[in-house]
Amino acid sequence: MAAAQLIGALLRHLRNQRKLTLEQVAAHKIPEIGSTATVHRCETVTTKKLKEERVYALLRFYQDPAEICEEVETLLKQSRGEQWWTYFSDVTGDIMIGLLALEAHSHVG
């Protein structure tokens, strides 16, 4: 959920940086973006899962550079539960992958 919240904060920052209100963004009637309430949900992450097409539509609307889109793509993967170590499964054994997954899901209490 933290990765999704970072994306929401970034979207809110980009909108504020362009001095746009939620209503102004929704007024463009871009189908992937949706209504004022939908834009607000993307920024506050009130749902468990962000819709990727909506996030990318907002990034295009805000005319963000490619490097920001790449960072958001990484955050979207993390919000879907794809962890960084899954990209190294060809060079790490199953035991190491299991330990990394276990550590990521452990809670110190």
N, C-alpha and C positions, 0 to 999 in steps of 0.2 A: 504494500500500500504506500510505502514511503516514496517509491519511484513515481507512482502515479501522482502523488501530492506535489512532487517536484515539477512534474510536467504542468500541473494545474497552476502552480505559482509562476512558472515561466510564461504561460499563456496570459495570465493576469498582468504580469509585468509588461509583456509586449503590447497588450492592449492599452495599458495606462501610458506607456512610453509614446504611443501614437495619439494620445489624448482622445481616445474613443470610449464611448459608453457601451454598455452591453446592448442597449437598444440600437445604437448606431451600427454595431457589428451585425446584429440580426436583421436590420433593415435592408441589408444588401440581398436578402432572400437567396442565399446560396444554400441549395438543398442539403449538402453535407454538413453545413454548420447548424442550421436549424434556428430555433427561436431564442429569445432572450433568456428564458429559463434554461435552455439546453447549454448555451454558452456559459451561463453561471455554474451549472453542474460540472462542466469541464474544468472550470477554474477552481472550484471548491472540492472537486472529487467527492461528490456525494453518492456516487455509485461505486460498486466494487471494481468495475472494469471500464477503462476509457475506450471509446470507439476510435480505432486508429485512423479511419478515414476522416473522422471529424477533426482529430488533432492535426493531421496533415493539411486539411482544408483551411484550418485556422492559421497554420504556419504559412501557407501560400498567401492567404489573405493579408497577413502582416508582412509579407515579403521578406521572410527571414533568409539569411545566408545559409549555404549548404552545410557549414560546420555545425550550426545550431540544429539543423534537421538531423544530422548524424548523431548528435548527442541525444536528441529526443528519441531517435530510433533505438539507441542503447537502453534508455530508460523504459521505453515501451516493452522491450524484451524482458527487462527485469520485472516490470509490473505483471507480465504474463507468467512469471515464475522461471524464466530462462536465466540461469545463473552463469556467471563468467566462465566457470570451470567446465561447463558442458562443451565449450569450444575447443578444449584440450583433451578430449577423451581419447584421441588417437595416440597421445604420448603419455597419458597417465593410466594407471591400472584402475580396475573397478573398485579396489579397496580405497584408493585415494579419493576417487569421486564420491564414494559413500561417506568417507570421513568429512569431506568438505560439505556435503549436503547435510550431514548430521550436525555439524558445527553451525551451519547457517540457520537451522531450525531449532537449535537449543535455546533455552531461556535461562538466564541467570536469575535466581530468585532467592 
